[in-house]
Structure formats: C-alpha cells, structure tokens
C-alpha cells in the first residue's frame, strides 16, 4: 500500500519549483508540501487559481508572483512544469541548458505509484475510452482510480490506493514523462492537432508515441497505421476483414467482437456513431488485457451513456436530432463525428483552428453536410477551406447559429455542434461552449 505521507527517496533532497498554479500545479504543490519537500511555486499572476486554497491548507506557502527568472531557475534543481506551458519557451530551455530537470506531474506520479497503470492517449476519444475502461474495471469488482488529463489530477489519485490507475494522457503531459511503465499503453488514433504548439505534425506524433516506452503491452488502432508500435500489438478495428483481435463484425447487423466471437450488438449500445464503436472496441481490448471478465465488459458497454460534450444527445425537436460534440476541437474529431452520423448533417463549427489544415475535411463536408454554420475567430479560414463543398453561412454567436440551424433543418436531419476548433476565442472552455449550445436548443424546445 502506497503511503503518500512518506517521501520517496527518489524525490528527496532537491529544490522543486512548481511552474504555473493551475489545476495541475495545485495538485503538484499539494503533493510536495504534504510530503515535506522543499518547494516554491511560481506564477506570473498575482492571485492565480487555487492560491487561496493552497494557503488555507498549509502554514507556509512560498509563492513567487512574477515571471520565471534566472534567480528562481538558479534556486531550483527540478522544474515541475504545468502541461499548459510549452517546454520550448526560452526560460525553460535555459533551465535545461543549465542541467536542471524539467518534468511534469505524471513523471512524479510514475516515480511513486506501485499499482498497475493503464495509460491512454490519442487525438480523439481518449476521455471516452479512459472513462469506459474505468467502468469495466468497476463492474468486475476491482477498485480503480481514473484521471490524469480528465477529472482528478494524477497525484491526487494516489490517495485512493486503487487496484488500477487509468490515466488519460495528453501529448503535453507525455513530453515531460520519462519513468512511466504502464501495464497497458494505448494510442487510439492520430490526426492533426496542437500545431500551434508543435513545429509540425511529425513532432506531435512523436510526443504521442512516447506513451509506448516501457509499456508491458500496447494496444493500437489497426485502421490507423501511425498508432502501431510493432507486430505484437493488440489491435482493434472497424474493418470486419481485419486481422485485429477486437473488431466490428457484420452479421445480421453490426457486432463488437473478440476475434470472431460476437460480444454485443451495436444496437444495444447507448453510444452512437462508428467512431464510438471504435472507442468501445479499444476499451474492450484494454480491459480484456488486464483480466476483466467478459460479463463485466459487456455490462459496462450496455450501460455507458457517454460523457457530456462528447457526441452528447441533446434533444429531438420536430424530428430533428440535436447533438453536442463540443469536445470535437480538432479536424480528426470533427470528421469522425460527422461521418458517424446516419442522418444528413447541419454542422455548427468554428473557433480557433490551431493552425490545422481544414481542407482535410472537404470531402466529408461535401458528402455528409447539408449546411455549415460558422462562427468564431477562424470562421473565414474554415469557409475558404470548405468553399464549394456545401452551402456555408457565417453568424456572430451561438444563439444565431442555433436559430439558423433550426430554420434550415428538416425532419430526419441532425444538427451537430462539432467545431473542429478550440473554444478560447469566445468561451472559457469547450464545456462552456457546449453548455451554451444546449441552452439555446432548450430555448427552442420551450
């Protein structure tokens, strides 16, 4: 049993500088202070989030409210950098050049965790798969702690002393992780994202594939060759003819199967769309690999209704279906969301495109979308990329988008919020954007 009150010898006798006091920085600071490590916290904001909470918990909090400078770097042996901060920024690179260690919260977690870790990444679907794997383990009467890039920060999970730790990991977190030895590591899919942070797509891929280092078993997507590690991978696939261990079978409907044994009909899933079928297959592969029973896996699949803002069914009004997929913040996620719909789509999209190549979606928009309604900072950029694929209109806000969609939609169609962009030009988060969409739809329904 891990005793988090006892410092690990691997972490003792060094000066820790926590860079950034957001949610992750708060978790790191709490962990270090609770365990008696020498720790300073730096943030350029005078009163960052969680500072008051931190001071309420500890008698002494050494907080430095100014930019990262040479004096702080000289004091520190280790910089614990929040994932939202690029390690390419000049001051952090200077620290690396001086021989300082630069790591993240997942690296600290990896050095002390003593139970099996399941590590999941990908451009899209990772929150759904991470949550679903946790549900499957719970159904098998084993304790599980789920978090990382979603929900609870990794170091806070240690307090639960679970049988398994299931972590969603972003490319940012993987950049500063070196010691993690997952029982299972999975890369679900890869598509262009975060190109505002990486020099190019190849560097983004490289960051994601770091998750496979030191893993005992690797789960990859047979249909996405870039996710593959080697021929020993456990694979999942939507192709009935694939040699994948977990795949979709077409036999009087569609089935999720292990080898050629049908486990559950897609008609019995609450999750809709082929992209979610792939997520279910990935979760099946991961859970099966750690010994979760078939009955627990199937029961979890039958009862799992998804996560808010991820292909979330909102309403059906006069025969028109309204879907909130605000978490579709990149090209790959939006494309998968559109292609997973069986109805003609009226698409609401736009925001901050993060430098992604939006033309990748042209054929999907042309084939599946009746009308595109664009809003946000990069609306003109998206319109240029999709011009000629279908009818395109631009609006100023979500209220106008929903009103136009409602006037344009006919019975048997689907209005889909799948922005293909980040939300920060207009909203604090993708959740806030999705909430706004749902509120506007609720107003339509009286």
N, C-alpha and C positions, 0 to 999 in steps of 0.2 A: 504494500500500500504506500503510495506516494505521500510523504509528509511535507507539505509546501511551507511549513514553518522552519524547516531546516535548509539552509542554503546548500546548493550543490557545490562541491569543491571546484568544479569546472568554472564556476561563476564568481568565486570569491576573490578578494584582494585586488580588485580593479575599480577604476572610476567609470561609472556609467553616465553618459549624457543622453537623456531622452530628447530626441529632436521632434518637436511637434506634440501638442497636447490635445489631439482629437480623441476619438473613442479608443483607438489602438494605443496611442501614447498614454492615455489614462490607465488602461489595463496594464501596460508595462510598468508605469510608475508605481501603481498599487502593488504589483508583484515584487518589485525591487525594494520598495520601502517596507513592505510587510516582512520581508525576509532579511532585512538589516543590511542591504547592500549600500555602498556609497553611491549616491545618485543625485544628479542635478537635472532639472527639466528646463528646456529652452523652447520658447515660442515667441514669434515676433509680435503677437498680440498682447496688449496689456492685461486683458482678462479673457483668456481663451476658454472654450468649453471645458467643463469638468474641473477647473482650478479650485472653485469653491468647495466642490465635493471632496476633492483630494485634501484640502486643508482641514476640512471637518473630520477627516479620518485619522490624520497624522499630526502629531505635535509640531514636527519640523518638516517643512517642505522647502527645499532650495530651488526656488523658481527664478528663472532669468528672463525677464520680459524684453528681449531685444533680439536682433538678428544674430544668426550663428557667426561667431567671430573667432579670430586667432587665439584669443585668451581662453575661450571655452574649449576650443579644439586642443590646445596645449594641455589643459587640465585632464581631459578625457583619455582613457585607454580604449573605451568602446563607445561608439555612437550607435544608439538604437533608433533607427530612422522609421518614421511612420510611412506606410505604403503610399500615401498620397503625395509624398515628396520624392522627387527624382534623385537617385544617387548620382546622376550626371551633373547636378548643379555644382558650381565652381567650388564652394566651400567644402562640400562633402568629398569631392575629388582631391582637394588639398589635404584633407584629413587622411585619405587613403595613401597619398604620396608620402605622408609623414609616418606611415606604418600603423596608423590607428585601425582597429577593427570596426567595420561597418556592417551591421546586421539588423534584422527585424524581429518582431515578436515571435514569428514562427520558429526562428532559429533558437531563441531562448526556450520556447516550448519543447523543441526537439531534443535539447540537451538534458532535460529532466524527466520527460514522460517515460513511463515504464509499462505502458499497456499498448496493445496493437493500435496503429494509426491507419486509417483509410484516407488517402489524400486524393482529391478530385479537382480537376481543372478542365478548362475548355473555353472556347469563345462564348458558347451559348448552352443553356440547360443545366449548368453546374449546380445552381441553387436547388432546382427541382430534383436532380439526382441525389444530391447530398441529403436533402430532407427525406426523400423516399427511402434511401438506404437506412437512415436512422429509424424510420417507421418499421422497416422489415426486421431490423435487429430487435427493436422493442417487442414486436409481435412474437419473437422467438424467446421471450422471457430472459433477455440479456440486457444489462444496463448499457446505455450509450449516451455520449455527450456529443452534440452536434454544434458546429460553429465555424469559426475562422473568419472568412470573408463575409459570412452572413451571421446574423444573430449575435451570439456570445463570442467575444474575443477568445483566442486560443488559450492564453494563460489563465483566464478565468475558468475555463472548462476543467482545469486540473483540480479544482476544489470539489468536483463531483466524483472523483475517483471511479470512473466508469470502467466497464469491461472493454469497451471500444471507444475510440475517438474518431469521429468522422468530420473531416475538415474540407470545406470549400476553400481553394487557394487561388488567388489572382496571380497574374504574371508579375505584378509589383511585389507581392509577398515572396514569390519564388526567387526573385533577383537576389534577395538577401538571406537566403536559406541554404545551408551547406551540410547540416548534420542530420537532417530528417531521414529516417529509414522506415518508410511506410510498409505495412504488411501488404497493402494493395495501393497502387498508384494508377489513376485513370486520366486519360485525356479524351474528352468526349467528341470534340470537333475543333477545327481551327478555321477562322476566317478573319479578314482584315478588321483590326480594332486597335485603338490606342495609338494610331500612327502619329498623333500629336506628341507622343512621349518617346517613341522609338524611331531610330533613323530610317527603318524600313520594315517591311513585313517579315523578312528573314530574322531580324533581331527579336521581333515579337514571338515568332515561333520558337526560337532558341530559348527564350525565357520560359515559355510554357513547358517545353520538353524537359526542363530541369527536374520536374517532378518525378521522372523515372529513375533518376540517380539513386542508387542504394535501395530500390524497392525490391521486395521479395517476389511480387507478382505484378504484372502490368496488364491493364485492361485498355483496349484501344478500339477504334471505330474502323471496322473492315471497309466501310464505304468512304472513308477519308484517309487516304494513304499517308498523309503528312502526320497523322497521330500515331502511326505504328512505330514500335521500338524494334522488335525482331520477330522471327517466326514462332517464338514461344508465347507470344501474347495470347491472352484470352480475348476473343473478339466478339462484337455484336454487329448486326447488320439488318437493314430493311430489305435486303435482296433475298428472296426465297431460295435462290440458287447458290448463294454464297456458302463458302466452307466454314463460316463462323459458327462458334459453339452456341451462341444465342442469336436467334434471328426471327424474322417475320415469316410465317407460312400462310399460303393462300390455299384454303381447303374448305369450301362452303363458307366463305368469309375469311377474315384475317385473324391469325392467332399469333401470340407471343410464345415462342417455343425454345426448348433446350434440346439442342441437336435437332432431331425430327419429332420430338415428343411435344405435343401441344399442351401448354400450361394454362393459358387463359385467352378467351376471345377478346378482341379489341372492343366488341360491343359491351363487354362487362366492365370496361374502364370508365372512370369519370373524366379522365384526361382525354382531350380530343386532339386530333391532328397527327400527322405522320411524324413530325419532329418530336412529339411527346411519346409516341410509340418507341422511338429510338431511345429516349430518356429512360423509359421503363425497361427496355432490354439491357441498357447499361447498368441500371440498378440491380436487375436480376443477376447479371454476371458478377458484379461486385459482391452482393450478398451471398450468392452460392459459393463463391471462392473462399469465404471465411466460415462456411459451415452452417449458414442459416437454412432452416428447413424449407422445403418446397411449399408446405402449407402456410408458413408464415409469410413467405414471399408473395404468394397468390392473394392471401387475405389483405396484405398491405396494398397491393395493386388495386384490389376491388374497392377499397375504402378511401384511397388517396384522392382528394379533390383538387390538388394543386396548391400553388402559392399565390397570394394576391399580386396583381400586376404582371402575372406571367400567364398569358392566354386565359385570363380570367373571364368567365361568362358573366355578363352584367345584367342583361335583360333581353327579352324578345318583345318587341312592340310592333303590332300590326304585321306580324310575320317577318319582321326584320330582326336579325340577331346582332347584338352589340357586344364586342369583345375588347377587353382591356389588356393589351400586351405592352404596357409602357416600359417594361424591362427590356424590350427589344431595342437596345440602344446602339446597335451596330448593324452593318449590312447583312451579315450572316443570319442574325437572329430575326430580323425583319423578313428576309427572304424565306426562311423556314416557316415563319408564322403565316405568311401569305400562302405559301404552297401547301400548307397543312389544312387549308380551308376547302370544304367541298362546295360552298356557295360562292357566287360572284361577290367580289370584294369592293367596297368603298373604303379606301385607305386614307387614314389621317397620319401624316408623317411630318418630320422636320424638327429642327433644334440645332445643336452643334454637331457637325458631321465628323469632327476629329480628324480631318484630312483623308478620310476613307474614299475609295473610288466607288461612287454611287452608280456608275454605269453598269456595274456588275449585276444590278437588279433589273436592267432594262427588259430583258426577255420575260422575267417573272411578272413585272408590271404589265407588260403588253398582253400576256396570256391570261392573267387571273384578275386584273383590276379594272373595274368599270370607270372609276373616278378616283383621282388622287387629290386630296385636300392638304395643302402645305401651309405650315406656319413656322415661325421662329427665325433665328439668325441666318441659317443657311438655306432658307426656302428657295432662293433664286438658284443656288448651286444644284439643288435636287431637281428643280424644274428643268434646268439646262441638261442634266444627265438623262432625264426621262422624257424629254420633249419628243413627241411623235409616238410614244408607246401607248398612250391613252389620253383621255381628257384630264387636264390639270387645272386646278383653281387654287388661288392663294388667299389666305384670310389673316386677320390680325391676332386672333386669340382662340382659345378652346371653345368658348361659347359660340363664336361664329362658325367654327369648324363643325360642331355638333349640329347646329341649326341647318347648315348647308347639306350635311350628310343626311339629315332627316328628310329634307325636301327632295333629295335626289334618290333615296333608296326605295326599292320596290319589294314587295313580298317575296320571300325566298332568297334575299340577299343578306350580306353581312357587312356591318360597319366595324372596321378593325382599326384600333389605335396600335400601330406598330411603327414607331417613329424613325427607326434606323439611325437615330441621333441621340446624343446626350441631352439632358434637360436643362442644364445650368444657365442657359440664356434667358429662360422665363420662369424656372422653378428651382426650389432648393434641392430637389431630388426627383428621381423618376417616380417615386411613390406619390409625391405631391402632384405631379403631372397626371398620374393615373387617377388619383382622388378627384381632381378637377374634372376629368373626363366623366367619371362615374356620377358625379354630382350633376353635371349638365344632362346626362342621359336620364337621371332620376327626375329632373325637372320636366323632361319630355313626357314621362310616364305619369305625370300628375303628382 
